[in-house]
C-alpha cells in the first residue's frame, strides 16, 4: 500500500515552510511520495486575491524540482468547484484506491479544522500529520469535543519552527522588501522576472464559474 502525503494550499508563493513540512513528513512517516496540490480557487478567498494558476504551478515546479519524492497533483485544479478539502479527498480516494493518505497541515489549520466543510467525514479518510507553528496552541479536549475521535487520527511531526506565511511574502515583495532565504532562489527569481505581487493589476484575473 502506497503511503501518500497530501499538501494542499494556494502556494502563492511556495516557500521553505512548505518544503520543510513535506520533507519532514516524508522522512518521519515513511511516505512514498508527497503530492503538492495547488488550490484552483479557495472558497474563502476572492478570485482577485489569488495569482493565476499558471504562475503558481510554475513556481511550485521550480520549488520542488530537486526532490524526486515530490510531485504536483492537478486534482484540485481540474475538477469543478466549489473546492473543499473533503471533496478533494473523496476524489483522491477514487484515484488512489489502495493508498493510505496523510494530510499535511500546520497546527494553525488544525485549530480551525472544526469550521471546515464536513470535518468528521474528512478525518475518516486520512491521517492528519501536523507540524506545530509558533503562536498556535492546540487545546486537545476542546478539539476532541468538536470532532470526536480526532485524537486517534493525529500524527505530530517533529519539525523546525518556521513562521513563514505566503501573505507576508507577498507583502514584502509589494513593499520592496527581501524574500531571500524565505523561498528557493528559483522562486524568488521567477517572482521578480514576472513582476508578481508588486501590482494587483499586473496579471489578468481568472474567471471562475
C-alpha positions in Angstrom: 0.0 0.0 0.0 1.4 3.4 -1.0 1.7 5.9 1.7 0.9 9.3 0.2 1.4 12.7 1.8 -1.0 15.4 0.7 -0.1 19.0 0.9 -2.7 21.4 -0.3 -2.6 25.2 -0.5 -2.6 28.1 -2.8 1.3 28.2 -2.9 1.1 31.9 -3.6 4.1 31.7 -3.5 5.6 28.4 -2.4 8.2 28.8 0.4 10.6 26.9 2.6 7.9 26.3 5.2 6.0 24.1 2.6 9.1 22.2 1.7 10.3 21.6 5.3 6.8 20.3 6.2 6.8 18.0 3.2 10.3 16.6 3.7 9.9 16.1 7.5 6.7 14.3 6.9 8.2 12.1 4.2 11.1 11.0 6.4 9.2 10.7 9.7 6.2 8.9 8.3 7.9 6.8 5.7 5.9 8.3 2.8 6.4 7.0 -0.7 5.5 10.4 -2.2 4.3 13.8 -1.3 1.7 15.3 -3.6 1.6 19.1 -3.7 -2.0 20.0 -4.5 -2.5 23.7 -5.6 -5.9 25.0 -4.9 -7.8 26.2 -8.0 -9.8 28.8 -6.1 -10.1 28.6 -2.3 -13.7 29.1 -1.2 -12.7 31.7 1.4 -10.6 33.9 -1.0 -11.9 36.3 -3.7 -10.6 35.4 -7.2 -8.8 38.8 -7.4 -6.6 37.9 -4.5 -5.2 34.7 -5.9 -2.4 34.7 -8.5 -3.3 32.9 -11.7 -2.8 29.2 -11.5 -0.2 29.1 -14.3 2.2 31.3 -12.3 1.6 29.2 -9.1 2.2 26.0 -10.9 5.4 27.3 -12.5 6.7 28.5 -9.1 5.8 25.2 -7.4 7.6 23.2 -10.1 10.7 25.3 -9.5 10.4 24.8 -5.8 10.2 21.0 -5.8 12.4 20.3 -8.8 15.3 18.9 -6.7 13.3 16.3 -4.8 12.3 13.1 -6.7 9.8 12.2 -4.0 7.8 15.4 -4.5 5.2 15.9 -7.3 2.5 18.2 -8.3 -1.1 17.0 -8.5 -3.7 18.8 -10.6 -6.5 17.1 -8.6 -8.0 20.3 -7.3 -7.3 22.3 -10.5 -9.0 20.0 -12.9 -12.3 19.4 -11.1 -15.2 21.8 -10.9 -15.8 24.0 -7.8 -16.5 24.9 -5.2 -13.3 23.4 -3.9 -13.4 21.9 -0.4 -10.8 19.6 1.1 -13.3 16.9 1.9 -14.4 16.7 -1.7 -10.7 16.6 -2.8 -10.0 13.7 -0.5 -13.0 11.8 -1.9 -11.7 12.4 -5.4 -8.2 11.2 -4.5 -9.6 8.1 -2.8 -11.1 7.2 -6.1 -7.9 7.9 -8.0 -5.7 6.1 -5.5 -8.0 3.4 -4.0 -5.1 1.4 -2.4 -3.2 4.4 -0.9 -3.0 5.4 2.7 -3.4 9.2 3.0 -1.5 11.6 5.3 -2.9 15.1 5.1 -0.1 17.5 6.0 -1.0 20.7 7.8 0.2 23.2 10.3 -1.2 23.5 13.8 -2.9 26.8 12.8 -5.0 24.8 10.3 -5.8 22.1 12.9 -7.2 24.7 15.3 -9.5 25.8 12.5 -10.5 22.3 11.3 -13.9 22.2 13.1 -15.0 25.0 10.8 -14.1 23.2 7.6 -16.7 21.5 5.4 -17.7 18.1 6.8 -14.6 17.8 9.1 -15.8 14.5 10.6 -16.0 12.9 7.2 -12.6 14.3 6.3 -10.8 12.7 9.2 -12.3 9.3 8.3 -10.5 9.4 5.0 -7.0 10.5 6.1 -4.4 10.7 8.8 -3.6 14.3 9.9 0.1 14.9 10.0 0.6 18.2 11.9 3.6 20.5 12.2 3.5 22.8 15.2 3.5 26.5 14.3 4.5 29.3 16.6 1.6 31.0 18.3 -0.9 28.3 17.8 -1.7 26.1 20.8 -4.0 23.2 20.2 -6.4 22.6 23.1 -7.0 18.9 22.5 -10.0 18.5 24.9 -11.9 21.2 23.0 -10.8 19.8 19.6 -11.9 16.3 20.7 -15.2 17.7 21.9 -15.8 19.4 18.5 -14.6 16.4 16.5 -14.9 13.1 18.5 -12.2 10.6 17.6 -9.8 13.1 16.1 -7.0 12.4 18.6 -6.6 8.9 17.1 -6.1 10.4 13.7 -3.4 12.9 14.6 0.3 12.4 14.0 2.6 15.1 15.3 5.7 15.9 13.3 9.0 17.0 14.9 9.9 19.8 12.6 11.7 23.2 13.0 9.6 26.2 13.8 9.4 28.1 10.5 7.0 31.0 10.8 6.7 31.8 7.1 3.4 32.8 5.5 2.7 33.4 1.9 0.7 36.5 2.6 3.7 38.0 4.4 5.9 37.2 1.5 3.5 39.0 -0.9 3.5 42.0 1.4 7.3 42.0 1.5 7.6 41.9 -2.3 4.9 44.6 -2.7 6.8 47.0 -0.4 10.2 46.3 -2.0 11.4 44.1 0.8 13.6 41.0 0.6 12.3 37.4 0.5 15.8 35.9 0.1 16.2 32.8 2.2 12.5 32.5 2.7 11.8 31.0 -0.7 14.0 28.9 -3.1 16.2 31.2 -5.3 14.4 30.0 -8.4 11.1 31.0 -7.0 12.4 34.4 -6.0 13.8 34.9 -9.5 10.5 33.9 -11.1 8.6 36.4 -8.9 10.9 39.3 -9.9 11.0 38.3 -13.6 7.2 38.2 -13.9 6.6 41.2 -11.6 4.3 39.2 -9.3 2.8 40.8 -6.1 4.0 44.3 -6.9 0.8 45.4 -8.5 -2.6 43.6 -8.3 -3.3 44.7 -11.8 -0.1 43.2 -13.2 -1.8 40.0 -14.3 -5.3 39.3 -15.6 -8.0 37.9 -13.3 -9.1 34.3 -13.8 -12.7 33.6 -14.4 -14.3 31.0 -12.1 -17.7 29.7 -12.9 
